[in-house]
């Protein structure tokens, strides 16, 4: 349960060896190369060095990465390849990686082939959409017998026109006649949207005729310039659709044939990522004419590895312990069992490098709280089995997805155990099935208690767990204060309230333990409150000496609310069990008959109801267990704000490079 200790690193090397040194550090994967912005803001440094960078190559690699990602997306969409629910990196030896890297040109060609096919498919799709639109546009004009390309004769203009559906074409023709524009208007068709007609008038009258037509709502039809009658044009577009459909089918079959490229393109993606990162990291370095320099961080435990790597080059390096002003990057180092719980810590914030890593400390609280709220043997087994299947089937051995699955795996075990303690097996499903279909009274008694019958007992247990939870958090805070030399602060902020809370508990409930309990509790409470008033007198000056009175109010309310907040363990536990029982009751009503239909209805209601209850309460248990850590536990001591350690390494997405023999 520790935060890895870090050392600062400063390196000055020769530009001639820069590329080789960058590759060596990337292969080592334990050094974070920090940004050089601060040094460039220093006048002394700014006069000596300039920022390094290879933005042009970074841009080229990013562009090619985008192309590869598009090609992979095409294979997933059209290549018959199902995207896995979780992505796990394929293990590959360094030797195999180097061998495959020699095929970079072939991978680029594969990418181009897929993108060209996709461009052809998209073009055919656009053409198909246009043809479909034209067929729809030609529909109202099928009764027009003249070729569409004929728009005039020697003395006349012929226009196809669309008018509002309520227009009176005879009245329009009369208006044109009265305006001195004799014309011929022929209605082709009419629907609820438009009136479709052809209009012929003399060319000499075009300006005046168009003005009158536009005032009547005239618009030109959306038919692309074409040849032949509308009926003939429709036939051509229909044939075009058939040809385009065949072309698209052929393109899709070619894309499916290239599904085997997927592995190569994934490797190519990671190869480009490595090349891009090698160029990008230069932006964190500074240059002179012949040398370069950078600062960074590395774990103390890797000192020998870093030293061995740097000794291969003509460079000067220095490592040192961080100072108080340094912002130290953070990497958590927990034992294997606790490591997945770093996912929960990370959702809130990483601890800063100078405080305690809370991961291992809150792990058991989180697992127990989740189990109490989701307490059911059936649900727990399903959660355990589903997450174990996901881990093994998708080969999840690293990353946030693995950590989440492992956390839920732990919580599944806890839920099943509390289900046994509370006697919940999909609620009371076993009892319901026994009565419904076997006329038997099958009851599995809880190993400890039934929450619905002993809710007050469970409430007391929940609050007791809350006391322990808060006391542990306060204990961490006291440890940090004592370590910093603030003993009085530890007493005032933490130990005083240990005495007060325990005193109140003994005062109110101690008689059930021993006759002397209330008396001892009373004096503990008095001593605690007195200390809360007296200790600040020795800690503060001026008006701060009287702050103890305010501390009593704020700490009592804060501590009691924190303890009572743990009553949600009872609330969500009851909700999960009660909803499960309601589902079973409804299923027994719907499937009341013993026939086949009744059994089917019973099963359907059970599956749907329990699936819904499982989803809602699993999410609720996850969120509220986390809330108890973040608000009630972390609030006692946790500062957070740590920046994750980001070593310069081969940060791949699809391939995991391993050393030989591992």
N, C-alpha and C positions, 0 to 999 in steps of 0.2 A: 504494500500500500504506500508506495513512495513515488515521488516525482524524480525523474532521472536528473542527476547532477550534470551540469553543462560547463564547458570551458569555452572561452573566447579564442578565436584563431585569427591571426593576421599573416598574410602571405605576400611576398614580393618575388616575382619570377620573371623569366626572360620571355619576350613576345614570341620568340622562335619556338618555344616549348608550350605555348599556351594551349593549343588544340589538344596536344597529348595529355597535358595535365588536367584539362577539363574532362576528357574521356576517362581518365583514371579516377577522378573524384566521382564521376557519375557511376562508374562500375562499383566503387566502394560504397556509395549510397548512405553515408553517415554524416556528411558535412552540409550544413545550411549556409549558402553564400548570401550574405545580407546585402541589402540595397546600399549603394554608395552615395545616396542623396545628401546625407549629413556632412560628409567630407567635402562635397562640392560646394556646400554653403559656407565652409570655412575658407577664409581668404588665403591663408597659408597654403592649404592644399590646392585650392583653385588655380593658383599661380604655377603649380608644378605638374598637375595632371589634367586629363580630360576624360570624359565618360566614354567608355568603350561601347560597342553596340554593333549588331548585325541585323538591323531592322528589315533590310531588303530580303535577306534569306528567310527571316521569320515570316514575313508576309507571303513569300512564295510557298513555304511549307504549310502555312495556314490555308492558303488557297487550295493546295493539293489535298490537304486533309479534308476540306469541305467536299471536294470531288469524291474522295473515297467514301465518306459518310453518305453521300447521295447515292453512290453505287450500291452500298450495303443496304440502304433503305429500299432501293429498287428490287434487289434480290429478295428482301423480306416481303415486299408487297406483291411482286409478280412472279417470283422464282419458286413459289411453293415451299418456302422455308418459314417455319413457325418461329417467331421470336420467343426465346425462353423467358419464363417468368423472372428468373434471376440469372444474371451473367456471372459466370465464374471464370477466372483466368486459367488458361491451359498451361500446365508446367512444361518448361522447355529448357534444355541445358544451354549454357552459353555457347558451346561449340555448335550446336544445332542452329542457334539464333544467328551466329556469324555466317554459317553456311547458307541459310535461307536469305540473308541480307544481300547476297550476291545476285539475287534474281529481281532486284528492284525494278529494272527496266521492264521485265515481263509483267510485274504487278501493275505498273503504270499503263501498259497496253491493255491488260484485262479491265482496268478501270475505264479506260476510254471506250472499249467495246461495249460495255454495259451502258454507259452514259449515251453513246450513240444510238443504241437500240431504244433506250428510254426516250430520247429526243424524237426518234421516228414514231414511237408509239404515241407520244403527246401530240405530234403534228397530225397523225391520223385521227386522234380523238377530237382535235379542234375541227378538222375537216368534216368529221362525222356530225359534230354538233351544228356546224354551219349548214350542212346538207339537210339535216332534220329541220332546222329553222326555215330553210327555203321551201321545203315541202309544206310546212305549216303555212307559210306566207302565200304559197301558190294556191292553196285550197279554195279560197273564195273566188278565184279567177279561172277556175277550170271551165266555166261556160264561155269564156272569151276565145273566139276562134282564130283571131288574127295572130301572126307571129309577134312576139314581144319586141323584136328588134325594129319593127316598123313603127316609127314615132312621128312620121310626117309623110305627106305627098308633095306634089309640086307647089300647091297653094295653101295647104292646110297643115295644122298641128294635131296630133292625136296623143292624148294624155290619158293614162290610167289614174283614177282618182278615188280617194277614200273620203267619205263624208260622215258626219254624225248620223246615227241610224234613223233619226226622226225627220231627216230632210225630205222636202218635196221636190223631186227632180224636175217635174213639169214646171213648177213655179220658178225654179232656178233657170230653166231654159227660157222662160218668158222674160225674166229679168235681164238675161243676156241679150235677147232680141230687142228689148226696149232701149238697152244701152248702145244699140247699133253693132252688136256682136252676134250675128247669127251663128248658131251652133247645133250640133247633134249630140244629145246625151243618151247613152244606152245603159240601163241598169243591168249589171251582171249578176249580182246576188246581194242579199241583205241579211244581217243577223242582229243580235242584241247589241253588238259592239260597234259595227260600222255598216255603212252602205257603200257598195263597191260598184263603180261605174266607169265607162269610157266616155271621154269628152273630145269632140272634134270641132275646131273653129279655124277661121282664116288666120294665116300668119300675120297679116297686117293688123289684126285685132288682138294680138297676144298680150300686150301689156295691159290693156283695159280688161280683157277676159280673165287674166290671172288675178287681177285685183278683186274682181267680183267673186271669183271662185274661192279665193282665200278668205274673204269676208263671210263666206258660207260654210267655212270649216274644212276647206280642201287640204288634204295632205297627200303626198306621193306614197305609194305602197312600198314596203320594205323588201322589194324583189331585186336581187343582184342582177345587173345587166347580163342578159343571156339571149339565146336564139331559139326560135321555135315557139309553138303555142304553149300556153301554160300546162296543158295536159302532157305534151311531149317533154317539156322541161321537168315535170314531176317524174316521169319515167326515167329520165337521165339521172336525176338525183337519187331515186330509189336504187338504181343500178350502182351508182357511186357508193351508196351506203353498204350494199352487199360486198363490193370490192374492198372497201375500207375495213369492214368487219373481218374479211378473210385476211387482209394484211395485218390487222391487229392480232389476230389469232396466231399468225405465223411469227410475228415479233415476240409474242408471249412465249411461244414454244422455244424460240431461240434463247430468251432470257432464262427459262427453266433449265435449258441445257447447260447454262453457265452457272447454275447453283453451286457447282463444285468449286467455283472461284471464291466462295465465301471465306474459307479458311485463309486463303492467300491474301485476300483484301483485309482481313482482320490483322494479319501479321503486318501487312504494308501500312496499315493505320498506325500500329504501334511503332514501327520503324520510323515513320515520318514524325511521330510525336517525339521520339528520342532525338532525332536530328533537329527538330524545331526547338526543343528545350536546350540543346547544346548551343544553338545560336542565340537563344533568348537570354541565357544566363550571362552572356557577355555584357548585357546592359547593367549588371550589378557590379561590374569591374571598372577599374580606372587604369588609364594608359599614360605612359610617357613615350618617348620615341622608341626606346628599346625594351622597356619593362612594363609589367602590369602589376596591379595589386588588388587585393580584396580582403574583406573581413568576413568572419562567419562564426558559426557555433558548431560544436560537436559534443556528443556524450563523453563524459570522462572515461567511461569504461572502454571506449574505442580509441584511446590515445595511441596505443601501440600501432593499431592499424593505420591511423592517420599519419603518424610519424613514418612508418614504413613506406607508405605511398608517396609522400612528399620527398623522401630521401632519394628517390629515383630521378629527381629533376634538379636543375640548377636554380635553386630558389632559397630564399631566406624565410623562415616561418617562426612565429612566436605564439605560444598559447598561455593563457592566464585565467585566473578565476574572475568571475563577474564582479562588478562593483555594485553599490547600492543604486546607482543611477541607471544601470543597464536594464533593458526590458528583455528578460531571459525567455527564450522559447520553451515551450512545455511539451514533454512527452511523458505519459503515465506508464509506470512499470508495475503492473499487478500480476499476482500469480495467475496461473492458467484458469482456475475456477472463476476468479473475479474479473478477469480481463474483458469478457463480454459486457459486463455492467458499465464499462466506460461509455457505452452507447447512451445510457441514461444520463451520466454525468455530462457528456458532450451536448445533449439536447438543451441543457441549461447554460453551462459555460465551463470551460476548462479552468481549474484552479490556477492561480498565479504561482510562479516558481518558488515563492517564499512561504507558502502555506501548506497545510496538510492535504494530501489527496484523499477525498472522502469515499472513494469508490468501494474499497473493501469493507469500510465501516458500515455503509448503508445497505450493502448487498442483502444481508439476511433480513433486514427490516423490509426492504422492497419485496422480496420473495414471499415473506410471511404475510404482509399486508395484501398483496395480490391474491394469495391463496385464500385468505379469510373472506375477501369480497367476491371471489369467483368460485367459492367452495362447492364443488360438485365432482363426484368421481368420474361420471361420464364425460363432462366437459373437460376435466383435467386430462383424462387419457387422450381425448381427441386432440387437444392443444399440444400435448407432448408428442403424440404420434405424427401429427401434421408437420410440426417444426423439425422433428428428427428426419422425416421423409424429405423435406425441403433441403436440409443440410446435406444429406447423403446423395439424393438424386441429382441435385444441381451442383454438387461438389463445392459447397460453400465452406471455405476454410479461412477466410480473411475478410476484412472490410466491415462496413456498417451493417450490411444485410446479414452477414454471418452473426454479428454480435446481437442484432435484434432477434434473430431466430433462436439463438442460444438463450437469451434472456427469457423469451416466451417458453422455451423448453423447460427451463428451471421452474417457471411459474406454473406450467402444466402439472409438474410433479407436486408442487405445493398445493395446487387446487384439488388434486385427487386426494391427497392426504387429509386436507381439511374436510373434503367431502365425506371421507370415512368417519372423521370425528363428529361431523354434524349429521350423518346419516342421509346424505343426499346423493341419489343415483338417478340422474336426469329428473331431479325432484323426487316425486314418489311414484315414478313410472312402474317400478317392479310391483308395488302394491296394487296399482290400478290395473295392470295386465292380469295379475292373479285373480282379482275380483271379477274383471270383465270377461275373461275367456276361460278361466279354470275354476271359477267359483271357490277360490281358496284365499285365505287371509295370510298373505306373505308380507311380513314386515321386517325390515332390517333396522335394528335399533342403532342409534348413533353411539359411537364409541365414547363420546364425551357428553354432548348436549344437543338438543334440538333448538336452533336459534329462535324459531317462532314461539316455542313454549318457554324458553329461558332467556328472553331478550334482555332482561335487566342484568342477568349474570354476564351475558356477552358484552353488554354496554360497559360494565365495570372492568372486564378484561380489556376491552378496547381502550378505555381511558388509562388503565394501568400500563398498557403497551405505549400509550402516548407519553406517560411520565418517563418511562425508560428511554424512549426515543429522544425526547427533549433533553433529558439529563446527559445522554451521550453527546449530543450536539454541544451542550454547554460545557461538558468536560473537554471537548476538543478546543473550544474557545479559551478555557482556562489554561490548557496546556500551552497554547500559542502565546498567551499573555505572560505566563511564568517564564517561558523560553525567552521572551523579549524583556524580561526583568520587571514586569508590571504585576507584582504579587498582589498588591492592594486592589488593583483592577480585577484580577481573577477572583478575589474574595467577594468584592462588591457586586460584580456582574453575574457570578455563577454560584459560588459556594454558599452565599447567603440564601439563595433561592432553593438550593438543595434542602437546607434546614427548614425553610418556611413551608415548602410543599410537603415534605415528609412529615413535618409537624402537624400541618392541617389534616393530612390523611390519618395520622394516629389519633388526633384529637376527635375527629368525626367518626372514625370506624375502628379505632384501636381496641375498643371494648370487646370486639368479636375475636381479637387475638389474645389479649391478656388484660387483666383488671387494671394494671398500671398504664396501659396504652394511652388513654385520654389525658392523663396527668402529664406524662412525658411529652406527648404531642403538644399540649398547651404551652409548656415551658419552651419547647423547641421553637414554636411559632413566635412567642414573645421575644426570645433571644434573637431569632432571625430578623424580625422587624427592627429590633433595637440596633442590630449590626448594620442594617440597611440605612439607618439614620446616622450612625456614628462614623462608619468607615469613610464616607465622603468628606467628613470634616478633616481627616488626615490627608486626603487626596487632593483637595481643591483649595483655592484661595478665594477670599471675598465672598460674594453671594453664592458662589459654587458650593460652599460648605453646607448650604441648606437644600441641596439638590436631592438628598436622600428621600425627602417627602414625596417629591415627584417620581422618583425611581420606584417607590412602593406602589404608587398608583399604576404607572405604566407597566412595570414588571408583573404585578399581580394579574392585571387584565390580559396582558400579552401571554403570560404563561398559562392561565386558565383557558383562554381561547384556543391556544395551541393544543392543550390536552383534550378539550372538548371537540376539537376538529377531528380527532381520531375516532369520534363516534360514527364517522362515515363507514368505518369497517363494519359496524353493525348494520347501518342503513343499506349499503350496497349488497351485503351478504344476504339480508332478508329479501331484498328486491329480486336478486337472482333466483333464490329458492322459491319465492312466492310466484314469480312469473312462470317458472318451470311447472309448479303444481297447477296453476291455472291452465296452462297448455294441456297438461294431462287430463284435467277435468273436461275441457272442451272436446278433446279427442274422444273421450269416453262417451260424451253425449252424441257427437256426430256419428261415431262408429258403434252406436248402441246395439245394433243387431249383430248376430254372430255369423251372418253370412259372409260371402266373399266380398261383397260390396262394402259391408260394414268394416271389415278388416282393412280394405284398401283405403277407405276414408280415414280410418284411425291412423294408419301409417302416414298418409299425406299430411294430416294436421300435425302429427308429432314431428315429422321432418321439418315442415315449414316453421312451426312454432319454436322448436328448440334451436333451429338454425338462427332464427331472428334473435332469440334470447341469448344465444351464444355470442353472436356478433356484437350486440349492444352492450352486454355486460363484460365481455372481454375488453372492449374498448374503454368502458367506464373504469374497470379495475386497473388497466394500464395507466390511464390518465390520472386517476385519483391516487394511485400509489406513488406516481411521480410527483403529484402536487404535494403530498405529505413530505416528500424529501425536499423539494425545492422551497416550499414556503415555511414549513415548521422546523425542518432539520437544518437545511442550509442557512436559513435565516438567523440561526444562533451563532454562526461562526464564519460562514463562507463569504469570501470576497470575490473570487472569480476574476474574470477578465484576462486570463492567460491566453497567449497566442500560441497556436500549435506549432511544434517543431516541423519544419518542412525541408527535409534533407534533399539535396540535389541528387536525384537518382533516376533510374529508368522507370518513369511513372506511366506504366502501360495499362491498357484497358482490357485486352484480350489474352495477353501472353504473360506468364510469370516466369522470369528467368531465374533458374536455380543453378547452383554450383554442381559440378560433376559428383555423382554418387549420392546426392541428397534427394 
